[in-house]
Amino acid sequence: MEEKISQIEKLIHNDPGNRGIGKICTHGELFKAAQSLMNAKRVLITTGFIIRSALKPETDGPPGAVSIAKTLLRLGKSVVLVTDKPNYDLINGVAKKNFSSSDDLTVLSLDSTSISIKDLTSMTGTIDYFISIERLGRAKDSRYYNMRGEDVSQFVRPIDQLFIEAYENDSNITTLGIGDGGNEIGMGNIHDVVISNINKGETIACIVKCHHLITAGVSNWGAYGLVAAMALLDSSKSLQLSVEEEVKFMQDAVDLGAVDGLTGVCEKKVDGFSFDYHKNVLEDILKIVKS
């Protein structure tokens, strides 16, 4: 089982865009993250990344967040999907397309310039696990940057503050970051490695740390790897992975106006690669699970 998860981790570390992610990959984290998540009860998942050239959310992140949420609900856990105002319509829209009113799921927009776990708990009740996927975390100057080194702080609410507080001060909350570029929540675990190996790393490198960090060539792949690892760890073997369902999540995001992160165009791509390319990655992951 652990060997299969290691194979999946190696697969999602593929760096088709040659952005240097292969040099900052974390090893053995997928197994540990999945194992810890199996013990969670109520989970916060945050995502949402505005592409500056289009002023629209990107296709990387939300599909992966929905995939994780679906899996957690199937395991009997409670989920809170969190984002901010610029990304809310997309996240809420994709959620409406894929969850029913009977699901134990809440979609929340946090738009304050300051947010604490106490504030969050007053709205959601106790949460014991935080997950971030393709969500910007602050750099050393407390600003937020895209991969081009452009300051996009005006489009970002400080949801990463929750992760900082949980990591530093709350032993009852486990945090997990999923990213593909070095500027996302959790990349503080490998801050110096990002600076040394990622273009504009000195500027964009996130300082926010997490208990677990999953790196991937595309952040959605990190989510797919996590879901697959959980399926392998599930003693009931009740989780059935579906490539078609994952592709639907991507299509739903595009239908609601999400854009490709590289082109800024609303098209059937994630990080410059076609849906068919991502479908092949999903199929490869599924092959490992079934082997």
C-alpha positions as CSV (number, residue, x, y, z in Angstrom):
1,M,0.0,0.0,0.0
2,E,2.7,2.5,1.0
3,E,4.7,1.5,-2.1
4,K,1.7,2.3,-4.3
5,I,1.3,5.6,-2.7
6,S,5.0,6.3,-3.3
7,Q,4.5,5.4,-7.0
8,I,1.5,7.9,-7.2
9,E,3.6,10.6,-5.5
10,K,6.4,10.1,-8.0
11,L,3.8,10.3,-10.9
12,I,2.3,13.6,-9.6
13,H,5.8,15.1,-9.3
14,N,6.2,15.1,-13.1
15,D,6.9,18.7,-14.2
16,P,5.5,19.0,-17.8
17,G,5.9,22.8,-17.7
18,N,9.5,22.7,-16.7
19,R,8.9,25.2,-14.0
20,G,11.4,23.6,-11.6
21,I,8.9,21.8,-9.4
22,G,10.9,18.6,-9.8
23,K,13.7,20.3,-7.8
24,I,11.4,21.2,-4.9
25,C,9.4,18.0,-4.6
26,T,8.7,16.6,-1.1
27,H,9.0,12.9,-0.7
28,G,7.0,10.6,1.5
29,E,4.5,13.4,2.3
30,L,1.6,12.0,0.3
31,F,1.4,8.9,2.5
32,K,1.7,10.9,5.8
33,A,-0.8,13.5,4.7
34,A,-3.4,10.9,3.6
35,Q,-2.9,8.9,6.8
36,S,-3.5,12.0,9.0
37,L,-6.5,13.1,6.9
38,M,-8.2,9.7,7.4
39,N,-8.5,10.6,11.1
40,A,-10.0,14.1,10.6
41,K,-13.6,14.8,11.4
42,R,-14.4,18.3,10.1
43,V,-12.2,19.7,7.4
44,L,-11.7,23.1,5.9
45,I,-10.6,23.3,2.3
46,T,-9.5,26.6,0.8
47,T,-8.7,27.3,-2.9
48,G,-9.1,30.1,-5.4
49,F,-6.5,32.0,-7.5
50,I,-7.3,35.0,-9.6
51,I,-5.4,35.3,-12.9
52,R,-4.4,39.0,-13.2
53,S,-4.6,39.3,-17.0
54,A,-8.2,38.0,-17.0
55,L,-9.4,39.0,-13.6
56,K,-11.0,35.5,-13.4
57,P,-10.3,32.5,-11.2
58,E,-8.1,29.8,-12.7
59,T,-8.9,26.1,-13.5
60,D,-6.2,24.7,-11.2
61,G,-7.4,24.3,-7.6
62,P,-11.2,24.3,-7.5
63,P,-11.6,20.9,-9.3
64,G,-9.0,19.4,-6.9
65,A,-10.8,20.9,-3.9
66,V,-14.1,19.5,-5.0
67,S,-12.5,16.1,-5.5
68,I,-11.1,16.1,-2.0
69,A,-14.4,17.3,-0.6
70,K,-16.3,14.5,-2.4
71,T,-14.0,11.9,-1.0
72,L,-14.2,13.3,2.6
73,L,-18.0,13.3,2.5
74,R,-18.0,9.7,1.2
75,L,-15.9,8.8,4.3
76,G,-18.5,10.4,6.5
77,K,-16.6,13.6,7.3
78,S,-17.9,17.2,7.4
79,V,-16.5,19.8,4.9
80,V,-16.3,23.6,4.8
81,L,-15.1,25.0,1.4
82,V,-13.6,28.4,2.0
83,T,-12.5,31.1,-0.4
84,D,-12.8,34.9,-0.8
85,K,-15.1,37.2,-2.8
86,P,-13.2,37.2,-6.1
87,N,-13.4,33.4,-6.2
88,Y,-16.7,32.7,-4.4
89,D,-19.1,32.5,-7.4
90,L,-16.9,29.9,-9.1
91,I,-16.4,27.8,-5.9
92,N,-20.0,28.0,-4.9
93,G,-21.1,27.3,-8.5
94,V,-19.0,24.2,-8.8
95,A,-20.2,23.0,-5.4
96,K,-23.9,23.5,-6.4
97,K,-23.3,21.3,-9.5
98,N,-21.8,18.5,-7.5
99,F,-23.2,18.4,-4.0
100,S,-26.8,18.1,-2.7
101,S,-28.5,19.9,0.2
102,S,-28.2,16.7,2.2
103,D,-24.4,16.7,2.1
104,D,-22.6,17.9,5.2
105,L,-20.9,20.7,3.3
106,T,-20.8,24.5,3.7
107,V,-19.3,27.1,1.2
108,L,-18.0,30.2,2.9
109,S,-16.5,33.4,1.7
110,L,-14.0,35.1,4.1
111,D,-13.5,38.7,3.1
112,S,-12.2,40.4,6.2
113,T,-8.6,41.8,6.1
114,S,-8.1,39.9,9.4
115,I,-9.4,36.5,10.3
116,S,-8.7,34.3,13.3
117,I,-9.6,30.7,14.1
118,K,-11.9,32.0,16.8
119,D,-13.7,34.0,14.2
120,L,-13.9,31.0,11.9
121,T,-15.2,28.7,14.7
122,S,-18.0,31.1,15.5
123,M,-19.2,30.6,11.9
124,T,-18.5,27.0,11.3
125,G,-18.1,25.2,14.6
126,T,-14.9,23.3,15.5
127,I,-12.6,22.3,12.6
128,D,-9.7,19.9,13.1
129,Y,-8.1,19.9,9.7
130,F,-7.2,22.7,7.2
131,I,-6.3,22.0,3.6
132,S,-5.1,24.5,1.1
133,I,-4.8,23.8,-2.7
134,E,-3.4,26.3,-5.1
135,R,-4.1,29.1,-2.7
136,L,-1.5,32.0,-2.4
137,G,0.4,32.4,0.8
138,R,2.2,35.5,1.8
139,A,5.9,36.1,0.9
140,K,8.5,37.5,3.3
141,D,7.2,41.0,2.7
142,S,3.6,39.9,3.6
143,R,2.5,40.5,0.0
144,Y,1.1,37.9,-2.4
145,Y,2.7,37.2,-5.8
146,N,1.9,35.2,-8.9
147,M,4.6,33.1,-10.8
148,R,5.6,36.1,-12.9
149,G,6.5,38.0,-9.7
150,E,3.6,40.4,-10.0
151,D,2.0,41.7,-6.8
152,V,-1.6,40.4,-6.8
153,S,-2.4,41.2,-3.1
154,Q,-5.4,43.2,-4.1
155,F,-7.1,40.0,-5.2
156,V,-6.2,38.0,-2.1
157,R,-7.8,37.9,1.4
158,P,-5.5,36.6,4.1
159,I,-7.0,33.2,4.6
160,D,-3.4,32.0,5.0
161,Q,-3.5,33.6,8.5
162,L,-5.6,30.7,9.6
163,F,-2.9,28.3,8.6
164,I,-0.2,30.3,10.4
165,E,-2.2,30.4,13.6
166,A,-3.0,26.7,13.4
167,Y,0.6,25.7,12.7
168,E,2.1,27.9,15.3
169,N,-0.5,28.0,18.1
170,D,-3.2,25.3,17.8
171,S,-2.2,21.7,18.4
172,N,-5.8,20.6,17.7
173,I,-5.6,21.5,14.0
174,T,-3.5,19.8,11.4
175,T,-2.6,21.7,8.2
176,L,-1.9,20.5,4.7
177,G,-0.7,22.6,1.8
178,I,-0.9,21.5,-1.9
179,G,1.0,23.5,-4.5
180,D,3.0,23.5,-7.7
181,G,4.9,26.8,-7.8
182,G,6.4,27.8,-4.5
183,N,4.1,30.7,-3.8
184,E,1.2,28.7,-2.3
185,I,0.3,28.1,1.4
186,G,2.6,25.4,2.8
187,M,5.6,26.2,0.7
188,G,7.2,27.8,3.7
189,N,8.3,24.3,4.6
190,I,10.8,24.5,1.7
191,H,11.2,28.3,1.5
192,D,15.0,28.3,0.9
193,V,14.6,25.5,-1.7
194,V,12.0,27.5,-3.6
195,I,14.3,30.6,-3.6
196,S,17.2,28.5,-5.0
197,N,15.2,26.6,-7.7
198,I,12.1,28.5,-8.8
199,N,12.2,31.5,-11.2
200,K,11.7,34.7,-9.1
201,G,11.8,32.6,-6.0
202,E,13.4,35.3,-4.0
203,T,10.3,37.4,-4.5
204,I,7.4,34.9,-4.6
205,A,8.4,32.2,-2.1
206,C,5.7,31.7,0.5
207,I,6.7,31.7,4.1
208,V,3.6,30.0,5.5
209,K,4.3,26.5,6.8
210,C,2.1,23.5,7.2
211,H,2.3,20.2,9.0
212,H,2.2,18.4,5.6
213,L,3.1,19.6,2.1
214,I,2.2,17.9,-1.1
215,T,4.0,19.2,-4.2
216,A,2.9,18.4,-7.7
217,G,3.5,19.4,-11.3
218,V,-0.1,20.7,-11.3
219,S,-1.9,21.4,-8.0
220,N,-5.0,19.4,-9.1
221,W,-2.7,16.4,-9.4
222,G,-1.8,16.8,-5.8
223,A,-5.5,16.5,-4.9
224,Y,-5.9,13.5,-7.2
225,G,-2.9,11.8,-5.6
226,L,-4.3,12.5,-2.1
227,V,-7.7,11.1,-3.0
228,A,-6.1,8.0,-4.5
229,A,-3.9,7.5,-1.4
230,M,-7.0,7.8,0.8
231,A,-8.8,5.2,-1.3
232,L,-5.8,2.8,-0.7
233,L,-5.9,3.5,3.0
234,D,-9.6,3.1,3.3
235,S,-10.2,-0.3,5.1
236,S,-13.7,-0.5,3.8
237,K,-12.6,-0.2,0.2
238,S,-15.7,1.8,-0.4
239,L,-14.1,4.6,-2.4
240,Q,-14.5,4.2,-6.1
241,L,-12.3,6.6,-8.1
242,S,-13.8,8.0,-11.3
243,V,-11.8,9.6,-14.1
244,E,-15.0,10.9,-15.7
245,E,-16.1,12.6,-12.4
246,E,-12.8,14.4,-12.1
247,V,-13.0,15.6,-15.7
248,K,-16.5,16.8,-15.0
249,F,-15.2,19.0,-12.1
250,M,-12.8,20.6,-14.6
251,Q,-15.5,21.1,-17.2
252,D,-17.8,22.6,-14.5
253,A,-15.1,25.2,-13.6
254,V,-14.8,26.2,-17.3
255,D,-18.5,26.4,-17.7
256,L,-18.6,28.9,-14.9
257,G,-15.9,31.1,-16.4
258,A,-12.6,29.8,-15.0
259,V,-9.6,30.5,-17.1
260,D,-6.4,28.6,-17.9
261,G,-3.6,29.9,-15.6
262,L,-1.1,30.3,-18.4
263,T,-3.2,31.8,-21.2
264,G,-5.9,33.6,-19.2
265,V,-8.4,32.3,-21.6
266,C,-11.6,30.4,-20.6
267,E,-10.8,27.1,-22.3
268,K,-10.5,23.4,-21.6
269,K,-7.0,23.6,-20.2
270,V,-5.3,23.6,-16.8
271,D,-1.8,25.2,-16.5
272,G,-1.5,25.2,-20.3
273,F,-2.4,21.5,-20.8
274,S,-5.5,20.1,-22.3
275,F,-8.2,18.2,-20.4
276,D,-7.1,15.1,-22.3
277,Y,-3.5,15.4,-20.9
278,H,-4.9,15.6,-17.4
279,K,-7.3,12.7,-18.1
280,N,-4.2,10.6,-19.0
281,V,-2.6,11.5,-15.6
282,L,-5.8,10.5,-13.8
283,E,-5.9,7.2,-15.7
284,D,-2.3,6.5,-14.7
285,I,-3.0,7.2,-11.1
286,L,-6.1,4.8,-11.3
287,K,-3.9,2.1,-12.8
288,I,-1.6,2.2,-9.8
289,V,-4.5,2.0,-7.4
290,K,-5.9,-1.0,-9.2
291,S,-2.6,-2.8,-9.7
